[in-house]
Amino acid sequence: MINNIFVNLPVKDLKRSMSFFAELGFKFNPQFTDENAACLVLGPNMYAMLLVEKFFTGFTKRPIADAPKTAEAIISLFSDNRADVDSLADKALNAGAVNYSDPQDMGFMYSRSFQDLDGHLWEVGWMAPAHVEPN
């Protein structure tokens, strides 16, 4: 069983990226934050490591994706309610993110999407608890 997730994302300007996510209300774990990396705390046991591009390349032999032009991944974060979805998406757009998709409202599920300062794709969503079948 997996008990933590760390998504590693290359960034051009670590301080700028940290400021962006701080404006959205996120915190950083200082234990895993230095001049090369910042540990963005997304939620309990969920983290995004923002890695300076040169540092990121030490972990892979592949070239870094040109995130503003390609889709490397979509990082989806789900909230407890629709209002939180709108709040986070609006904060992101006000902090310099770019909207990349119209809001999706399917009744039982609602989501909004944005592209962060480095071009990474993020989706913020809500799903009605009654719609999710128990394990």
VMD Tcl script that draws the C-alpha trace (Angstrom):
set ca {
  {0.00 0.00 0.00}
  {1.28 3.45 -0.92}
  {1.31 5.90 1.99}
  {2.79 9.05 0.39}
  {2.98 10.62 -3.04}
  {5.68 12.97 -4.25}
  {5.24 14.50 -7.72}
  {8.49 15.99 -9.04}
  {8.15 19.08 -11.22}
  {10.95 21.05 -12.90}
  {10.79 24.82 -12.40}
  {12.78 27.65 -13.94}
  {12.71 30.01 -10.94}
  {12.24 28.30 -7.58}
  {11.56 31.47 -5.56}
  {8.98 32.63 -8.10}
  {7.26 29.23 -8.06}
  {7.27 29.15 -4.26}
  {5.71 32.62 -4.13}
  {3.03 31.54 -6.61}
  {1.98 28.48 -4.59}
  {2.19 30.43 -1.30}
  {-0.32 32.90 -2.80}
  {-2.65 29.94 -3.33}
  {-2.42 29.17 0.39}
  {-0.03 26.20 0.24}
  {2.81 25.65 2.71}
  {6.28 24.17 2.23}
  {8.09 21.58 4.31}
  {11.39 23.29 5.22}
  {13.02 19.91 5.92}
  {13.02 19.21 2.17}
  {13.46 22.76 0.89}
  {16.73 24.41 -0.13}
  {18.14 26.39 -3.08}
  {17.52 23.44 -5.47}
  {14.15 22.15 -4.33}
  {11.02 23.03 -2.40}
  {8.60 20.53 -0.89}
  {5.10 21.84 -1.61}
  {2.58 20.33 0.83}
  {-0.62 19.61 -1.10}
  {-2.38 17.72 1.68}
  {-1.88 14.85 4.10}
  {0.85 12.65 2.60}
  {0.69 14.50 -0.75}
  {3.61 16.60 -1.95}
  {4.99 18.22 -5.07}
  {8.74 18.65 -5.20}
  {9.52 21.81 -7.15}
  {13.00 21.16 -8.52}
  {15.22 23.70 -10.25}
  {15.59 22.41 -13.82}
  {19.35 21.72 -13.54}
  {18.76 19.74 -10.33}
  {15.78 17.91 -11.91}
  {17.97 16.65 -14.76}
  {20.07 14.74 -12.23}
  {17.12 12.37 -11.72}
  {16.41 11.48 -15.35}
  {18.18 10.83 -18.62}
  {15.23 12.23 -20.57}
  {14.94 15.86 -21.63}
  {12.65 18.12 -19.64}
  {9.29 18.52 -21.35}
  {8.45 21.97 -22.68}
  {5.45 22.18 -20.35}
  {3.84 25.26 -21.95}
  {3.74 23.36 -25.27}
  {3.33 19.71 -24.22}
  {1.23 17.81 -21.69}
  {3.59 15.89 -19.41}
  {0.88 15.25 -16.81}
  {-2.21 16.82 -15.28}
  {-1.98 17.13 -11.51}
  {-5.52 16.81 -10.15}
  {-6.44 18.00 -6.67}
  {-9.91 17.30 -5.32}
  {-11.58 19.43 -2.67}
  {-14.46 18.97 -0.24}
  {-16.75 21.42 -2.01}
  {-17.30 23.45 -5.16}
  {-16.60 26.77 -3.44}
  {-13.06 25.62 -2.59}
  {-12.55 24.66 -6.26}
  {-13.50 28.15 -7.40}
  {-11.47 29.80 -4.64}
  {-8.25 27.93 -5.48}
  {-8.65 28.35 -9.25}
  {-9.37 32.07 -8.86}
  {-6.33 32.51 -6.59}
  {-4.16 30.74 -9.16}
  {-5.39 32.95 -12.00}
  {-4.91 36.09 -9.90}
  {-1.36 34.95 -9.05}
  {-0.37 34.65 -12.72}
  {-1.62 31.22 -13.80}
  {-3.31 30.82 -17.19}
  {-6.71 29.22 -17.65}
  {-6.36 26.28 -20.03}
  {-9.82 24.75 -20.01}
  {-13.36 25.90 -19.41}
  {-14.93 24.78 -16.13}
  {-16.47 21.32 -16.36}
  {-19.79 20.86 -14.54}
  {-21.25 17.35 -14.73}
  {-23.58 17.77 -11.77}
  {-21.93 15.11 -9.62}
  {-18.46 16.48 -10.44}
  {-17.08 19.97 -11.01}
  {-13.58 21.03 -12.06}
  {-11.50 23.95 -13.20}
  {-8.05 23.89 -14.75}
  {-5.03 26.16 -14.96}
  {-1.45 26.21 -16.16}
  {1.07 27.32 -13.50}
  {3.99 29.72 -14.06}
  {6.13 26.91 -15.54}
  {3.36 25.57 -17.77}
  {2.43 22.54 -15.62}
  {-1.24 21.61 -15.88}
  {-3.35 21.55 -12.71}
  {-6.98 20.56 -12.29}
  {-8.97 21.41 -9.17}
  {-12.16 19.46 -8.66}
  {-14.99 18.32 -6.43}
  {-16.99 15.11 -6.62}
  {-20.22 14.41 -4.74}
  {-19.38 11.86 -2.01}
  {-22.56 9.90 -2.75}
  {-21.29 9.31 -6.28}
  {-18.16 7.48 -5.14}
  {-18.80 3.80 -4.47}
  {-17.32 2.47 -1.21}
  {-14.50 -0.09 -1.50}
}
mol new
graphics top color blue
foreach p $ca { graphics top sphere $p radius 0.5 }
foreach p [lrange $ca 0 end-1] q [lrange $ca 1 end] { graphics top cylinder $p $q radius 0.2 }
display resetview
